[in-house]
Amino acid sequence: MKKKVIISICIVIAIVLLTPIPMPLNDGGTVEYTALLYKVSDVHRAIADMEYNDGIIVEILGFEIFNNVK
């Protein structure tokens, strides 16, 4: 019985830490999906007339892991 309670608590904690919350930014279409452990940014940033930066940025625990924004 005690083992089932511990497993249930661990599952709930994992769900809380890994559930992303989308937050749109007002810079041309960028959307950030933020959870407590990671952040994924789908970048579509306006630079000038008809020019955009496009790409994805992935951060885990605040460290940038992947960035292909051009």
JOZIGI-V190755 format. One record per pair of residues at least 24 apart in sequence whose ideal C-beta (glycine too) atoms are under 7 Angstrom apart, sorted by the first residue. I is the first residue (numbers start at 1). J is the second residue. If there is no record, write none. Layout:
# JOZIGI-V190755
I|J / I|J
This chain:
# JOZIGI-V190755
28|52 / 37|61 / 43|69
